């Protein structure tokens, strides 16, 4: 049973962030979790219905607030909080369709990257750090020990590059949603942004595309994600092909004998 507000407000270093976020609206970014009938776009409406079917929307807002606070220092353009919000939307849309536990899925989606900013400092995978960091947050908003353990496992196995396989439906959905956000038009932008941050240029983007982005559509777990992935893969594959064609044309020009 959901605890009264006075008992479950999470505190971090003495600051009542949840009270500020939910009741005083002082959080830096407000999460546009509007009622589904306000949306014109059918796909967005479906995502939002999934959000509202999860009874404790206030808990979602509190978790989202904590997640953003942890990611304020994350400067890598491809993994900022906007990425988390997109993954959350994709995951909740898929989860609602196939009967996932939305309480577990919503928390895991919002918290799956909160350890990224500490990954380099500690030399530990962000999937491990994010899981450990999520424990106190979840406990403070009313999750029990079993629920916390499930969320941590979902977070731990979301990263396909570590060759870990999800052990639950929620884990499969989060893994799929995270990969889907690396495809399509968003995936192109993120790939270029990452290449810019790493100063690897166009060749760096193309190498990343060959080694990772163009293979992601084959790694989806759920049928819903596979369908979405094929369409998004076509977008990024077409872009990479055209980019190579244009580079090839430019390479024919030389000012040296």
C-alpha positions in Angstrom: 0.0 0.0 0.0 1.3 3.4 -0.9 2.5 5.3 2.2 1.2 8.8 3.1 3.2 11.6 1.5 4.8 12.6 4.8 6.2 9.1 5.3 7.6 8.4 1.8 9.2 11.7 0.7 12.7 10.8 -0.3 15.5 12.9 1.0 19.0 13.2 -0.3 21.7 15.0 1.8 19.0 16.7 3.8 17.0 18.1 0.8 13.4 17.1 0.3 13.6 16.8 -3.5 10.4 14.9 -3.9 8.4 17.5 -2.0 10.0 20.2 -4.2 9.4 18.2 -7.4 5.9 17.0 -6.9 4.2 19.5 -4.6 6.1 22.8 -5.1 7.0 22.2 -8.8 10.5 23.5 -8.2 12.3 20.8 -10.2 14.4 22.1 -13.1 12.5 20.0 -15.7 8.8 19.2 -15.5 7.9 15.8 -16.8 5.1 16.2 -19.4 3.1 13.2 -18.2 -0.2 14.5 -19.4 -3.6 12.8 -19.7 -3.7 10.6 -22.8 -6.7 12.4 -24.4 -4.6 15.5 -24.8 -2.4 13.8 -27.4 -3.1 13.9 -31.1 -0.5 11.5 -32.1 -1.7 7.9 -31.7 1.7 6.5 -30.9 2.4 9.1 -28.2 -1.1 8.5 -26.8 -0.4 4.8 -26.5 2.8 5.5 -24.6 1.0 7.8 -22.2 -1.8 5.4 -21.6 0.8 3.0 -20.3 2.1 5.6 -18.0 -1.3 6.3 -16.6 -2.1 2.6 -16.1 0.6 2.5 -13.5 -1.3 3.6 -10.4 1.4 5.5 -8.6 2.2 8.3 -11.0 3.5 10.4 -8.2 6.1 7.8 -7.5 7.1 7.9 -11.2 7.6 11.6 -10.9 9.7 11.3 -7.8 11.9 8.6 -9.4 12.3 10.7 -12.6 13.3 13.7 -10.5 16.0 11.8 -8.7 17.2 10.3 -12.0 17.6 13.7 -13.6 19.5 15.0 -10.5 22.0 12.2 -10.8 22.5 12.9 -14.5 23.0 16.7 -14.3 26.7 16.1 -14.5 26.4 13.8 -17.5 27.9 15.8 -20.4 28.1 13.1 -23.0 25.5 14.2 -25.6 24.3 10.7 -26.4 23.5 9.8 -22.9 21.8 12.8 -21.3 18.4 12.7 -19.5 16.5 13.2 -22.8 17.7 9.7 -23.8 16.3 8.3 -20.5 12.9 9.9 -21.2 12.8 8.4 -24.7 13.8 4.9 -23.4 11.1 5.3 -20.7 8.4 6.1 -23.3 9.4 3.2 -25.6 9.6 0.7 -22.7 6.3 1.7 -21.3 4.6 1.5 -24.7 5.9 -2.0 -25.3 5.4 -3.1 -21.7 1.8 -2.0 -21.8 1.1 -4.1 -24.9 2.6 -7.3 -23.7 1.7 -7.3 -20.0 4.9 -6.3 -18.3 5.1 -5.2 -14.6 5.0 -1.5 -15.2 6.1 -0.7 -11.6 9.3 -2.6 -12.1 9.8 -1.5 -15.7 9.1 2.3 -15.1 11.7 2.4 -12.3 14.3 0.5 -14.3 13.9 2.6 -17.4 14.2 5.9 -15.4 17.2 4.7 -13.4 19.2 2.6 -15.9 21.8 5.3 -16.7 22.2 7.2 -13.4 25.6 5.7 -12.9 27.1 6.8 -16.2 28.8 9.9 -14.8 30.7 7.8 -12.3 31.7 4.9 -14.7 35.0 6.4 -15.6 35.9 7.5 -12.1 35.4 4.1 -10.5 36.1 1.8 -13.5 32.9 -0.1 -13.0 30.1 -0.6 -15.6 27.4 1.9 -15.3 24.8 -0.9 -15.3 26.3 -2.1 -12.0 26.6 1.4 -10.6 23.1 2.4 -11.7 21.6 -0.7 -10.0 23.4 0.0 -6.7 22.5 3.7 -6.8 18.9 3.0 -7.4 18.4 1.0 -4.2 18.1 3.9 -1.8 16.0 5.9 -4.2 13.5 3.0 -4.6 13.4 2.3 -0.9 12.6 5.9 -0.2 9.6 5.9 -2.5 8.1 2.7 -1.1 9.5 -0.2 -3.1 10.0 -3.4 -1.1 13.1 -5.6 -1.1 11.8 -8.0 -3.7 10.8 -5.1 -6.1 14.2 -3.4 -5.6 16.1 -6.6 -6.4 14.0 -7.1 -9.6 14.6 -3.5 -10.7 18.4 -3.9 -10.1 18.5 -7.1 -12.1 16.6 -5.4 -15.0 19.1 -2.5 -14.9 22.1 -4.8 -14.7 21.2 -6.8 -17.8 20.1 -4.0 -20.1 23.5 -3.4 -21.7 23.9 -5.9 -24.6 27.6 -5.0 -25.1 28.5 -6.8 -21.8 27.0 -10.1 -23.2 24.5 -10.3 -20.4 21.1 -11.7 -21.2 17.9 -10.4 -19.6 16.2 -12.8 -17.2 12.7 -11.3 -17.2 10.2 -9.8 -19.6 10.9 -6.4 -18.1 14.6 -6.9 -18.7 14.0 -7.8 -22.3 11.9 -4.7 -22.8 14.4 -2.3 -21.3 17.2 -3.8 -23.3 15.2 -3.4 -26.5 14.1 0.1 -25.7 17.7 1.2 -25.0 18.8 -0.2 -28.3 15.9 1.3 -30.2 16.9 4.7 -29.1 20.2 4.2 -30.9 18.4 3.6 -34.2 16.5 5.8 -36.6 16.8 9.5 -36.9 17.5 9.8 -33.1 20.2 7.2 -33.5 21.9 9.2 -36.3 21.9 12.3 -34.2 23.2 10.5 -31.1 25.9 8.8 -33.2 27.1 12.1 -34.7 26.9 13.8 -31.3 29.1 11.1 -29.7 31.6 11.3 -32.6 31.8 15.0 -32.0 32.4 14.6 -28.3 35.1 12.0 -29.0 36.5 14.1 -31.8 36.5 11.1 -34.1 34.7 12.9 -37.0 32.8 11.3 -39.8 35.1 8.2 -40.0 34.4 7.7 -36.3 30.7 7.8 -36.9 30.9 5.4 -39.8 33.0 3.0 -37.8 30.5 3.1 -34.9 27.7 2.5 -37.3 29.4 -0.6 -38.8 30.5 -2.0 -35.5 27.3 -1.4 -33.5 24.4 0.7 -34.9 23.8 -1.4 -38.1 23.7 -4.6 -36.1 21.2 -3.6 -33.4 18.1 -4.5 -35.2 19.2 -8.2 -35.1 19.5 -8.2 -31.3 15.9 -7.4 -30.2 14.1 -9.7 -27.8 10.4 -8.8 -28.2 8.3 -9.0 -31.4 7.1 -5.4 -30.8 10.7 -4.1 -30.7 11.7 -6.2 -33.7 9.0 -4.5 -35.8 10.1 -1.0 -34.6 13.8 -1.8 -35.1 13.4 -2.8 -38.8 11.9 0.6 -39.6 14.5 2.5 -37.6 17.3 0.4 -39.1 16.2 1.3 -42.6 16.5 5.0 -41.8 20.0 4.7 -40.4 21.2 2.3 -43.1 20.0 4.6 -45.8 21.8 7.6 -44.2 25.1 5.7 -43.8 24.9 4.5 -47.4 24.3 8.0 -48.7 27.0 9.5 -46.5 29.5 7.0 -47.9 28.4 7.8 -51.5 28.9 11.6 -50.9 32.3 11.0 -49.3 33.3 8.9 -52.2 32.5 11.7 -54.6 34.4 14.2 -52.6 37.4 11.9 -52.3 37.9 12.1 -56.1 38.9 15.7 -55.8 42.6 16.3 -55.2 44.9 19.3 -55.3 48.0 17.3 -55.4 49.6 15.5 -58.2 
